[in-house]
Amino acid sequence: MKDNQFRLTNNQLLQPFQRFGVHLGLERILELLEYLENPHHRVPILHVGGTNGKVSVCAYLSSILTAAGYKVGRYTSPHLVDWNERICINGEPIPSSTLETILAEITAVIPSDRESPTQFEVITAAAYLYFARCEVDLAVMEVGLGGRLDATNVSDRPLVTIITSLSRDHWQRLGSTLRDIAREKAGILKPGCNAVLGLLPPAAKEVVAARIQELNCPAIWVKEPAKLLPKEGRWIVTQRHNYAEYEGIVYPLPLLGDVQRINSAIAIAAIKVLQQLGWEIPEVAIEKGMSQTTWNGRLQWTSWQNHQILLDGAHNPAAAQALRCYIDILDSSVTWVIGILKTKDWEDMLKAFLREGDILYLVPVPNHDSVEPEELARVGNIICPHLGDCQTFPSLLPALEGAMSSNYPIVLCGSLYLVGSFLQLL
């Protein structure tokens, strides 16, 4: 059977659970894992939560630990093209035939008279089962949504718990204020377990710090590495990479954007905790792992029909601001191809994205409940009344074809699902 046929089978196996949507809570996942003989108890984990930066930190950690010679599981979401992308060992996605077998096995153990697990709970259970059977040395697990009630939050002794950043996202489920959201994110912290924290807004930091004190967690509050001049030897710009130094370690930054300085520092802080716990991770492995880190859909330049396109899954205001900071380096107006889900702070995202002279092409996000392109256009023109052009399109392909006629850099953003649709075109 061809690989793409396996992928279709995986989609079919997961499709019945999609109707249950997002339903936060740990009862169903814990019950499901018990039916599978608790594979999560056999997998040491690094638990990575936060609003933005989670995936970058997961990529850095898994790459460094792989370079150090460990067998490393990595679980992230969402996928861009295939479900297989979510579950990897040493950077290699789970084989489609293996995922098909595991999903069928999981489906078979779910009692018909019990509340069904959600789709995310099923794929999370699949990740834990796969990692346990492959006897990974440890797994880097990304929180899906929130933290306290997220399906990944089933380990009571993580090696390190990481909160990368906090901003207003998923407020419909996590609470309307930063303090509310911080309480949910801090729910992944465990008594006496090491914690690594990124740069948090004051209100959120206060909540997280109180929880850390309550749980007696050894904590590292990471500070952003200073951006220094090349002559000082601490921030070097080359044609290939930026370089930074954190805690005496000089390393390359292959992922683009100034935000990667703090993301990389968070990862290295977690690595240093592992070193203190007895894990053998030499500095050369850190440098090698950093240099080999890749991630699709985050400030990723690619080519389509002989045009360069920048892909970024920025889907909340903080991520939009980070993307805009990178765009400003280009010193040019840009052609935006944007689609945004209804659940997002799309007005604030447009405020972050748009500048006078930019071209704005708006599309729906395929197969998702997205903001109508016409509404995005109406508000976009109010936010930035001197756009070079503003048009709506019924789908992604004609918008891209229209963007080809501009002389500006093309930026496709607003939703990871939209980026995934483009990657399928490739």
N, C-alpha and C positions, 0 to 999 in steps of 0.2 A: 504493500500500500504506500502510495506517495505521501510525503510529509505534509503537503497541504491538505490531504484528505484526513490525516490524523487531526490537524488543527480544526477542521470542520467538525469532527467528532467531539473534540474537546468543547467547542462552542455549544454543540447540541447537549452534551452532558451537563453543562453549567446553566443552560438556558432556563430549565424549570425553576431554578432558584432565584432568577432575576426578578420574578414577580414579588418577592418579599422585600426588595429594595434595601435601603439602609435602615437597620433596626438595631440600634446600639444595645449592648448588654453582653454579659459574659456567661450566662447560664447555658445557652445553646452551644457555644463553642466548647465549653468545658465538658458538657455532656457528650458532644461528638468526639472529642479527643479521648474521653474515657472509653467509648466504644472501640476506639483504635488503639487501646492499651497505652494511652498517655505518652505519645512520642515526644511531646514537648519537654518532658522531664529528662530526656536523654540528649538534649541539645543546649549547650551553653550559648547564651546570646549576648549580643550588644543591641540594646533597644534604642532606636532613634526616633524621637518625636519632635514636634515643633510645627511651625507654620510653613516657612520656606527654608530651603537649604538641606532638607532631609536627604534627598536623593543624592546630592553632591557628596555629603558626608558619608553616606552608605557606599558610594562608589570609591571614594578615597580609602575607606577602611578595608573594604574587601580586596582592593588592589594591593594595598600595603601588606596585608596578612597573607595574601597569595604569594607575593614576592618573598615573604619570610619563610615560605615552605609549608604553610598550613593548608588544610582542606577546608575551604570557607564557603558556607552557604550564604546566599543573599536573597532577601525577599523584599520586593518593592511593588508599588502600585501607583497609578494604573499602568497597564501596558500600552504601548503605542500601536503595535500591529497585531501581535499574537500573545495569547495567554502565557505561553512558554517563557516570555521575557521576565515574568514576575519572579520566577523561581530558578535560581542559578547556583552552580557550584564552580568556584574558581572562574567566574565569568562566563561559563557555558550554560545556556538555558537547558532546562530539563528536556530530555528527548520527548517528542510528541507522543510516541507510543507508550512511554512510561507514564506520562501525565494522564493519558487515556485510561490506562490500567488502574492508576491510583484513584482517579475520579469515579470510576465504576465501582471500585471497592468501597469508597466512602459512601456513595449512593446506596449501596447494598446494606450498610449497617444502620442507616437512619430508619428508626421505627415509623411506621405509617400512622401510629396513634399519638405521636409526639409533635410538638411545634417544630416546623421545619427550620433548619439553619438557613441563613442568608447565603447569597452567592459568595460574598467576601469571606464569610466564615468557612465555607467549603474549600475555597482555594487556599485560605490560611492553613486549614487542617492538612491539605495536600502538601504544603510547603514543609510543615513540621514532620509529617510522615516520611517524606522524601529525604529530608536532611538526617533524620534518625536512622533510616535504613542504610543510607550511604555513609554513616558514621563520620559526619563532618566534625572537625575539631571545635568549631564554633560557627554561629550564624549571625549575620547582620540583619536585623529585622526592622523594617520601617513601619511605623505606625500608619494605619490607614486614615482614620478620621478621629480627631480628638486625642484620646489617650486612656482615660480611666476605664471606659467601657468598650474600647476597641478590641477586636478579636485577637490581636497580637499580644494583648496584655495578660498573658496566662502564666508567665514565668515569675516565680516568687523570689528568685535569686539571680537577676541578670548580672553579668560581669561588670558592665557599665551601662548606666542609663544616660541618654543624651537628649537635651532639649536645645534645638539649634536656634530658634527665634520664635517670637510670638507677635502676631498681628491679627487684625480682625478678618477672619475667614470662617466659613461654615457657622456663622453666628445663629442661623436658624436652629441648629441642633446643639451648639455648645454654649450659647448665651450671648447676650447683646453687648456686653462690656468686655474689655480686656481682662479684667479681674475674673469674670466668669470663665472666659476661655482659658486663662492661666490655670484655674482650678482643675479644669478637665485635663489639660495637657500634663499638669503635675501629677496626675493620677497614675502615671507609669513609674514614679519613684517608689522604691521599696526600702523597708527598714534596714539601715546599716549598709546599703549597697552604694557603690561609688556613683557619683553623678558628675556630668560635665555639662556646663551651661554656656550658651552663647550670649550675645548682646540682647538683653530684653528691655522693653520699655519699663519705666519706673513702676507703674501700677502692677504690671505683670511680674516684675522681679520681686516685688514685695510679697506677693502671694506665693511664688515658687520658693523664695528664701524661707518663708515661714514653714512651708511644708518640709523643706530639707532639714530645718532645725527640729521639727516635730519627729521626723523619722530618723534623726541622727545619721544622716548620709554624709560621708566624706565628699566634699564638693570642690570642684574647680570651676571658677568663673573665668572664662576665656576672654582675653583682651585682644582686639584686632591688632595684628602685626603692623608696625609703622610702615608707611610707604616712603622709602628713603631713596636718595639719589644713587645712581650706579656707582659713583666714585667711593661711596661709603661701603660698598660691597654687601649691602643688605637688601637691595631691591634692584635687580638687574633685568633690563629689557633686551631680549634678543629677537631674532626673526621667528624663532620656534616657540619659545615659552617666556612667560614672566617667571621670575624667581623670587622667593621670599624666605625669610628666616623666622623661625619660631622656636623659642627655648633652645637656642644654639644650633638648630638644624636648618641648613640651607637646602631648599628643595624647589623643583620646578612646579609651575601651575599650568597644566595643559588645558584646563577648563577656563573658558573666557569669562571676563567680567570682574570688576573690582570686588564684588561680594565674595569671590572665591578666596580672598585672603582670610576672612573670618571663618568660612566653611573649612578651609584646609587646617587652620589652627585648631578648630574644634576636633577634627579627626586626629591630629597629632597629639592633642591633650589626652584623648581616649587611648591612643596607642601607648602613651607614657604610663597611664594607669595599668594597662595590661603588662607592661614591662615590670612594674612594681609588684604585680601579682605573680611574676615568675615566667611569663611568656617571653620566649627568645625572639626578639624583633630587632635585629641590628640596624644601625643608621643607614647602611647601604640599601637595606630592604625598603626603608621609608622613602629614600630618594628614588629608587627604582619603581616602587609602587606608585608614587606620585606621578612620575613621568609617564606611566602606562595607563593612567586613569582616563577613561572615556565615558561619555554619556550622551546618547542621542536626545534631541529635542530640547536641550538647554543651551542657548547661545551656540547653536550648531550651524556652521556655514556648509551649504551643499549646493549642488549645481542641478539646474533643470532647464532643458532646452537652451543650453549655452548661456544661461543667466545665473548669477550667484544669488542665492536666497538665504537669508538668516532665519533659522527656526528657533522659536522659544515658546515654551508652554506657559509663559507668565499668565496666571489666571486669578490674581488678586492684586490690590493696589501696591503692596510692598514689592511683589515680584515685578510689577509693571514699572515701578520706579527704578529698580535695579537694571531692567532692560534699557530704560531710557538713559541711564548713566552710561551704559556701554554705547548706545547709539550716538550720544553726544561726542564720543571720541572720533566718530566717523566724519564729523564736521560737514554734514550734508543733510539736506532734506531727504526724507525717505518715502517710499511707497508702502503703506501698511495694508496688509490683507488680514482682516481681523474677524473672528467669530467668538462670541462669549456666551456662556451659559446664563440662564435667567437667575440662578442662585448666587451669582457673583456680584460684587460691588462694581458694576460695569461703568457707572458714571465716573467714579474715582479712577478707574483704570484708564478711561479715555483721557481724563485730565492729565494723567502721568505720561501717556503716550504722545499726545499730539502737540505739534509746534507749527507756527505759521509757515506756509509753503508746502507742508507735507501733503501727500496724496493719500486718500483714505478709500479703500475698497472693502466693502462689508459683506459678509456671507453668513448663512446659518451653519451651526456645527452639525455635521451629518449624524443622524440617528440619536440626537439628544435635544432636550428642551432648551432652546437657546433664545436669546433676545432677537426679536425681528430686526433684520438689517435696516429696515426703514426707520425704526426707532433709534437705532444706533446712529444712523446718519443725521436724524433730526437733532439729537443731543450733541453729536460731534460738531455740527456746524455752529451750535450755540457756544460750546466750549472754545472752539477755535474757528472764528468766523472767516479767517483768511487762509483757508486750506487751498492748496493748488487745485484739488479736484476731490469730489466725494461722490461715490457711486455705490449702488447696491447690486448684488448678483444673486441668482437663485441657488448657486452652488459654487464650490471651490474652484473647479477647473476653469470656467469662463473668467473668474476674477483673476486667476493667475495669468491667463492669456492676455487679459487687459493690462496687467501690471508689467508684462514684458515690453510694452511700448514706452515705458517711462525710462528716463536716464538716471533715476535714483536707485539706491540700494533697496531691495525688496525685503520686507520683514513680515513673516507669517507668524502670528501669535494670537493670544487670547484664550487658548484652550489646548490642553494636551491632546484632547480627542481630535481637534482640528489638525494639529501637527501629525498625529497618527494617520489621519486620512491622507495627508500629503505624502507621508512615507509609503503608504500603500500605492500611491500613484507611481512612485519610483520603482 
